[in-house]
Amino acid sequence: MLNRIIGTGSGLPARVLSNDELATRVDTSDEWITTRTGIRQRHIAAPGETASDLALRASRHALEMAGIDPQDLDLIIVATSTPDMVFPSTACILQHKLGAKGGAAFDVQAVCSGFVYALGIADAMMRGGTIRHALVVGAEVFSRILDWSDRGTCVLFGDGAGAAVLARDASRGILSAHLHADGSHRGILCVPGQIDSGAVTGTPYVHMEGNAVFKFAVRVLAEVAEEALAANHLPKSAIDWLIPHQANTRIIEATAKKLDMPMSRVVLTVAQHGNTSAASIPLALDQAVRDGRIQAGQHVMMVGVGGGFTWGSVLIKW
Ligand SMILES: CC(C)(COP(=O)(O)OP(=O)(O)OC[C@H]1O[C@@H](n2cnc3c(N)ncnc32)[C@H](O)[C@@H]1OP(=O)(O)O)[C@@H](O)C(=O)NCCC(=O)NCCS
């Protein structure tokens, strides 16, 4: 038995922040952001709107497509680096908002690789046989951990959530998950703050060494896709759709080139959403499922990379 995605959904905040509007706040321009990153706009959560609120919207859409009642979920995993609270997990808060109880619920923290990690974990748990339906969500409100006076980081990120519902299937579904981490690179992308005795110590904002991150991402994304192909005895040409983490068009183009893939077979949402961290891959997946690009029987390769550093792939026979 395999585990198949039977429903996808998106939850984006209503507020859209364009590059031009951002340029009225920090010393930047639409031209600089578009050329360097491909980003044209991002969605920003309203005051008080949390990761679980966005996750709820995405999950309802995914459950509706799947035709599954929330109470039938045996497992909820939320990938997030911007949880509602220190604890309980955003997954437990989401479970309650969905009106479900009793199944397992927990968060995964792998930053921008979070959705790929969560999907891999859900797949492994479901192979145990006791879980019939799982909900896997990537949900982020990165706008809360950005220093809005730092033009090197604030132009890159956005808020949102994407969700997928998994069910057992005899012939189609997740073929493999390959997950990796190397903590020696933890300093090049981090939020080095913590709560200590009632106060925040350290810096509660995203710190990034852009060039180092860029080079690392380009190397590992293609590598981990090739690892998945080799494990499944498939050639590069077998990938029908590449759904990479949506950080930067230039990183995605370099990855596609290494995989000998034309950009017409790569799902791109970075222009509309910016980098929504753990939400970026499920948001892109939902768009390509709903507009009919992804068809039954096709091979869909998801590749993620993020702080930690973490990286991974999930290969699906759709
Ligand atoms: C961040 C990134 C776009 C920067 O692009 P870059 O071409 O490497 O640019 P640099 O950092 O070398 O900066 C070049 C110049 O642009 C300036 N600059 C930085 N941000 C700017 C902005 N938003 N607007 C205008 N100028 C900016 C810098 O200050 C620098 O100016 P200087 O030459 O006078 O010092 C690029 O490094 C990148 O995409 N990195 C990966 C980011 C990422 O994907 N992170 C998430 C991974 S999960």
The ligand as a Gaussian input file, in Angstrom:
#p B3LYP/6-31G(d) Opt

LIG

0 1
 C       19.307000      37.781000      -0.839000
 C       19.788000      37.798000      -2.272000
 C       18.613000      38.054000      -3.202000
 C       20.798000      38.910000      -2.441000
 O       21.201000      38.997000      -3.799000
 P       22.727000      39.238000      -4.166000
 O       22.810000      39.396000      -5.618000
 O       23.506000      38.133000      -3.516000
 O       22.995000      40.606000      -3.486000
 P       24.081000      40.966000      -2.384000
 O       23.672000      40.399000      -1.067000
 O       25.436000      40.611000      -2.913000
 O       23.903000      42.521000      -2.336000
 C       24.182000      43.331000      -3.486000
 C       23.832000      44.764000      -3.135000
 O       22.410000      44.901000      -3.065000
 C       22.047000      45.551000      -1.847000
 N       20.728000      45.090000      -1.413000
 C       20.421000      44.053000      -0.580000
 N       19.100000      43.959000      -0.455000
 C       18.562000      44.916000      -1.235000
 C       17.246000      45.314000      -1.530000
 N       16.177000      44.685000      -1.007000
 N       17.056000      46.342000      -2.395000
 C       18.085000      46.978000      -2.945000
 N       19.375000      46.652000      -2.693000
 C       19.602000      45.624000      -1.844000
 C       23.157000      45.164000      -0.878000
 O       23.221000      46.102000       0.178000
 C       24.365000      45.218000      -1.790000
 O       24.756000      46.558000      -1.922000
 P       26.335000      46.960000      -1.944000
 O       26.871000      46.265000      -3.145000
 O       26.271000      48.441000      -2.045000
 O       26.875000      46.436000      -0.652000
 C       20.469000      36.457000      -2.665000
 O       21.661000      36.308000      -1.957000
 C       19.597000      35.296000      -2.402000
 O       18.605000      35.086000      -3.080000
 N       19.952000      34.444000      -1.426000
 C       19.149000      33.324000      -1.039000
 C       18.006000      33.799000      -0.183000
 C       17.038000      32.710000       0.107000
 O       16.574000      32.082000      -0.801000
 N       16.748000      32.480000       1.392000
 C       15.826000      31.504000       1.844000
 C       16.341000      30.134000       1.619000
 S       15.286000      28.941000       2.348000

